[in-house]
Amino acid sequence: MTHSENPPVEPRPAATIVLLRDGDPVVEVLLLRRNRSAGFAPGAYVFPGGRVDASDATEDALAFVDGLTPEQAAHRLELADGDPPAIAYYLAALREAFEETGILVGRDSRGRAPATAAEDEQVDAIRDDLMEDRISFAQVLERLGCRIDGASIEYLAHWITPVPRPRRFDTRFFAAKVREGATPIVDPREMTDAVWITPDAALVSSDEGKMPMMFPTTQTLEQLRDYQTTDDALASLAGRSVRAVLPTIVITETGITLEIDED
């Protein structure tokens, strides 16, 4: 890290989404535990997310989005003329959530959220087709008869992996509400556990070493810990300024730590 002559690895575009639900008595988030054999953050508890694909912003996919235009997404993410386009980050976050949890953040023609993959075998079969690249996310929405309300998905944070890391991601964090009782499912090839938990309880478990987490995860939980309801959280996040955070890896006498610019 201190003597490398190699140029920094270019961070890959990625998207993460915090799924929120109203709990008793405060808001809860869904955390997944990554498989210990994973190449990135093995064994860590994370929010659903992954890389942004070129297919995430096709015309077919955008046809299912209401309340959010490519221009509005570009303005919110400050990614005018970006590659991939800004709206691809939103759709990638929702696609990854469906792949990794079986929960689709969408509404049918009656305004209802669809069953999750854990609750309906047909939904699980559609999820499997998506994960095996037999169908696109647009086809998922078509088969489930659902549309995306882009205005209900709030931009939360922007984290970039520190420079010396061999795997780097330029990740946009989003937040969205799901119905009470939405049951997640995990793919054991990537995840080993899924848990609904309050931000406070998750932070305590992280401090006690029971739920290992990456720095952006704990910082996001800190950001959400004071909200009583999902509506309060999303209303507060709407339009809030979001800055890119690129932590610096620092070597100390006791080990390696991260520093961020508090400004």
Secondary structure as UniProt FT lines:
FT   STRAND          12..22
FT   STRAND          27..34
FT   TURN            36..37
FT   TURN            42..43
FT   STRAND          45..46
FT   STRAND          49..51
FT   HELIX           54..57
FT   HELIX           59..62
FT   TURN            63..64
FT   STRAND          65..66
FT   HELIX           70..77
FT   TURN            80..81
FT   HELIX           86..101
FT   TURN            109..110
FT   TURN            117..119
FT   HELIX           121..131
FT   TURN            132..133
FT   HELIX           137..144
FT   STRAND          147..149
FT   HELIX           150..152
FT   STRAND          154..160
FT   TURN            163..164
FT   STRAND          169..177
FT   TURN            180..181
FT   TURN            188..190
FT   STRAND          191..197
FT   HELIX           199..207
FT   TURN            208..209
FT   HELIX           215..224
FT   TURN            225..226
FT   HELIX           230..237
FT   TURN            238..239
FT   STRAND          244..245
FT   STRAND          248..252
FT   TURN            253..254
FT   STRAND          255..259
//
